[in-house]
Amino acid sequence: YRVVCAHETIAFTTVQLAYEGAILLVGCFLAYKTRNMKDDFGECKQLLLAMYNIALIASIIIVLAYVAELYGKLRILVTVGVCWSTIFSSGVFVLPRLLQVQQSISTASRS
């Protein structure tokens, strides 16, 4: 026996998108406010790049889901979007630190 809740309104979707958009905006604002910190403490550029990437991917998914009416393939599209955003955001934060460590090791070995 299976019960499926259905609705005829887009109220929940609208509230969810507004909430997630507000979180993205607050994150971008906080990254912008911390842009003048030393590079040892702040990762403003990486944070902004990751958040803009998430916003772009979310916008593309929303457009494809509602304009192109890909409702049946929405789970696959969201999964790919989440995976891409996670991998990209992780790379944006980790790769510069790895390059920094590699550079410090190479300069220490020259001395």
trRosetta pair geometry for C-beta under 8 A, 3 or more apart (Angstrom, degrees):
i j d omega theta_ij theta_ji phi_ij phi_ji
7 11 8.0 -87 150 35 143 94
7 12 7.2 92 65 4 159 122
9 12 7.6 105 99 1 91 79
10 13 4.8 -53 -170 47 78 117
10 14 5.6 85 129 -30 87 100
11 14 5.8 -58 -148 36 28 112
11 15 6.3 24 158 -15 65 107
12 15 5.9 -57 -147 39 31 108
12 16 6.1 31 155 -19 66 109
13 16 5.7 -56 -144 38 29 112
13 17 6.2 25 159 -15 65 108
14 17 6.0 -57 -145 39 27 107
14 18 6.2 27 156 -18 63 109
15 18 5.7 -56 -145 38 29 112
15 19 6.2 31 156 -20 65 108
16 19 5.8 -55 -147 36 28 111
16 20 6.3 21 158 -11 64 109
17 20 5.9 -56 -141 42 30 106
17 21 6.0 33 157 -20 64 110
17 62 7.1 81 -120 -111 130 139
18 21 5.7 -56 -144 39 27 113
18 22 6.3 30 155 -22 63 106
19 22 5.7 -55 -149 33 28 111
19 23 6.6 29 152 -19 63 103
20 23 5.6 -49 -149 33 35 113
20 24 6.6 37 151 -17 64 103
20 58 7.2 -158 134 -155 132 156
21 24 5.6 -53 -150 36 34 112
21 25 6.3 33 153 -18 66 106
22 25 5.6 -53 -145 38 33 112
22 26 6.3 33 156 -18 66 105
23 26 5.9 -53 -146 37 30 109
23 27 6.3 31 154 -19 63 108
24 27 5.7 -57 -148 38 30 112
24 28 6.3 28 156 -16 66 106
24 51 5.8 148 -153 -173 82 103
24 54 6.7 -155 -112 96 116 113
24 55 5.2 118 -171 -80 150 104
24 58 7.9 -131 -62 33 152 152
25 28 5.8 -54 -145 38 31 109
25 29 6.2 33 154 -20 65 107
26 29 5.6 -54 -146 37 31 114
26 30 6.3 29 156 -17 65 106
27 30 5.9 -55 -145 38 29 107
27 31 6.3 29 155 -17 64 107
27 47 7.1 -137 168 168 97 107
27 51 5.0 -176 112 -111 122 144
28 31 5.7 -54 -146 38 32 112
28 32 6.3 35 153 -22 64 106
28 48 6.2 77 -134 -123 77 78
28 51 5.2 -165 -72 115 83 148
28 52 7.4 86 -103 -61 120 76
29 32 5.6 -54 -149 35 30 113
29 33 6.4 29 153 -19 64 106
30 33 5.6 -52 -144 36 34 111
30 34 6.4 16 160 -5 65 110
31 34 6.2 -67 -145 47 29 99
31 35 7.0 62 149 -64 60 83
31 44 5.0 135 -176 -148 79 72
31 47 4.2 -160 -112 102 128 121
31 48 4.7 174 130 -62 144 81
31 51 6.7 -162 -5 9 151 142
32 35 5.8 -20 -162 -30 36 118
32 44 7.3 113 -87 -162 21 117
32 48 7.2 86 -64 -89 69 122
34 37 5.2 -14 180 -7 82 122
34 42 4.8 -170 151 -132 107 134
34 44 5.3 -170 95 -83 84 110
35 42 7.3 -176 -116 140 17 147
35 44 4.3 157 -104 167 58 166
35 45 7.8 85 -132 -53 87 68
37 41 4.9 -94 160 83 124 109
37 42 3.3 108 73 -14 125 133
37 44 7.0 140 38 -32 98 116
38 41 5.3 72 65 17 85 99
38 42 6.8 128 65 19 40 92
39 42 7.0 -78 -116 62 26 72
39 43 8.0 66 -158 -89 61 55
43 46 4.3 -34 166 44 103 118
43 47 5.5 113 105 -28 84 95
43 93 6.5 49 168 -125 156 86
44 47 5.8 -61 -145 38 27 110
44 48 6.2 24 160 -16 65 108
45 48 5.9 -54 -145 38 28 108
45 49 6.2 26 156 -17 63 109
46 49 5.8 -56 -145 39 30 110
46 50 6.2 29 157 -18 65 108
46 92 4.7 152 -154 145 89 99
46 93 5.2 113 164 -88 141 62
46 96 6.7 -122 -75 17 129 139
47 50 5.8 -55 -145 38 29 109
47 51 6.2 22 158 -14 65 109
48 51 5.9 -59 -143 41 29 106
48 52 6.1 27 159 -17 66 108
49 52 5.9 -55 -142 39 27 108
49 53 6.3 31 155 -22 62 107
49 92 5.3 -167 94 -148 121 147
50 53 5.7 -56 -151 35 29 114
50 54 6.5 29 152 -19 64 104
50 85 7.9 93 -170 -173 77 80
50 88 7.1 160 -122 116 72 88
50 89 3.9 76 -143 -124 115 90
50 92 5.1 -162 -66 64 94 149
50 93 7.1 7 -57 -40 141 97
51 54 5.6 -50 -147 35 35 112
51 55 6.3 36 153 -18 65 105
52 55 5.5 -52 -146 38 34 113
52 56 6.2 36 154 -21 66 105
53 56 5.7 -53 -146 36 30 111
53 57 6.3 26 157 -15 65 107
53 85 6.1 158 123 -127 101 77
53 88 5.3 -134 161 118 158 141
53 89 6.7 -165 71 -67 133 81
53 92 7.7 -173 0 -35 147 147
54 57 6.0 -55 -144 39 29 107
54 58 6.1 29 156 -18 64 110
54 85 4.9 76 -101 -149 75 130
54 89 7.0 24 -53 -65 104 127
55 58 5.8 -57 -144 39 28 111
55 59 6.2 30 156 -21 64 107
56 59 5.7 -55 -148 35 29 112
56 60 6.4 28 154 -18 64 105
57 60 5.7 -54 -149 36 32 111
57 61 6.4 31 153 -18 65 106
57 81 4.7 147 165 -156 114 97
57 84 6.1 176 -117 87 145 119
57 85 5.1 -134 45 -67 159 108
58 61 5.7 -55 -147 38 32 110
58 62 6.2 32 155 -20 66 106
58 81 7.1 116 -78 171 46 139
59 62 5.8 -54 -145 36 30 110
59 63 6.3 28 157 -17 65 107
60 63 5.9 -56 -147 38 29 109
60 64 6.2 23 157 -13 65 110
60 81 7.4 -180 76 -108 104 121
61 64 5.9 -59 -143 43 29 107
61 65 5.9 26 159 -21 66 112
61 77 5.6 146 -134 144 94 110
61 78 6.2 87 -158 -90 144 63
61 81 4.9 -25 -63 -65 133 161
62 65 5.9 -58 -141 38 26 109
62 66 6.1 -8 172 9 64 114
63 66 6.9 -75 -138 49 19 87
63 67 5.1 -14 -175 14 64 125
63 68 7.4 57 137 -5 66 96
64 67 6.9 -48 -97 51 15 90
64 68 5.0 -25 -156 32 54 126
64 70 5.4 -12 151 20 87 135
64 77 6.2 -155 99 -153 133 152
65 68 7.4 25 -24 53 7 85
65 69 7.9 38 167 -111 36 17
65 70 5.6 -87 -112 60 44 90
65 71 6.9 83 -166 -84 79 52
65 74 5.2 62 -124 -114 111 105
65 77 6.7 -175 -71 87 94 151
66 69 7.3 15 -170 -76 21 51
70 73 4.8 -55 175 57 100 100
70 74 6.1 141 113 -67 83 69
70 77 6.3 83 116 -32 135 149
71 74 5.6 -21 -154 -28 34 120
73 76 5.0 -47 -172 42 77 116
73 77 5.8 82 129 -26 85 103
74 77 5.5 -58 -145 40 33 113
74 78 6.1 31 158 -18 69 107
75 78 5.9 -54 -143 39 29 108
75 79 6.2 32 155 -22 63 108
76 79 5.7 -55 -148 35 29 114
76 80 6.4 27 156 -16 64 106
77 80 6.0 -55 -148 37 28 108
77 81 6.3 28 153 -18 63 110
78 81 5.5 -57 -146 40 31 114
78 82 6.2 30 157 -19 67 106
79 82 6.0 -54 -144 37 27 107
79 83 6.3 26 157 -16 63 108
80 83 5.8 -56 -145 39 29 111
80 84 6.2 28 157 -18 65 108
81 84 5.9 -55 -144 38 28 109
81 85 6.2 24 159 -16 64 109
82 85 5.9 -56 -143 40 28 109
82 86 6.2 29 158 -19 64 109
83 86 5.9 -58 -147 37 27 110
83 87 6.2 20 160 -13 65 110
84 87 6.0 -60 -144 41 27 105
84 88 5.9 23 161 -15 65 114
85 88 5.9 -57 -139 42 26 109
85 89 5.9 23 162 -17 64 113
86 89 6.0 -58 -141 40 23 107
86 90 6.2 22 160 -16 62 110
87 90 5.9 -57 -146 39 27 110
87 91 6.2 27 156 -18 62 110
88 91 5.7 -59 -149 38 28 112
88 92 6.3 31 154 -24 64 105
89 92 5.7 -50 -146 31 32 113
89 93 6.7 19 158 -8 63 107
90 93 6.2 -66 -153 42 30 102
90 94 5.7 5 163 -3 70 120
91 94 6.1 -64 -125 47 26 97
91 95 5.2 22 -177 -21 69 118
92 95 7.0 -33 -109 31 13 105
92 96 7.7 7 174 -7 44 107
93 96 7.5 -78 -171 34 21 99
93 97 7.2 5 153 -5 59 117
94 97 5.9 -70 -158 42 37 109
94 98 6.1 34 154 -21 75 110
95 98 5.6 -55 -142 37 33 111
95 99 6.3 31 160 -17 67 105
96 99 5.7 -55 -146 39 32 111
96 100 6.2 37 153 -23 65 106
97 100 5.5 -52 -146 35 32 115
97 101 6.4 33 154 -18 65 103
98 101 5.8 -52 -147 36 32 110
98 102 6.3 32 153 -18 65 107
99 102 5.6 -53 -144 38 32 112
99 103 6.2 34 155 -20 65 106
100 103 5.8 -54 -146 36 28 111
100 104 6.4 26 155 -17 63 107
101 104 5.8 -56 -146 38 31 109
101 105 6.3 31 154 -19 65 106
102 105 5.8 -54 -147 36 31 111
102 106 6.3 27 155 -16 65 107
103 106 5.8 -55 -145 38 31 108
103 107 6.3 25 157 -14 65 107
104 107 5.9 -54 -142 41 31 106
104 108 6.2 32 156 -20 64 108
105 108 5.7 -56 -145 38 30 111
105 109 6.3 27 156 -19 65 107
106 109 5.9 -52 -144 35 31 109
106 110 6.7 36 154 -23 61 104
107 110 5.7 -50 -151 30 35 115
107 111 7.0 40 153 -26 62 102
108 111 5.9 -52 -156 25 36 114
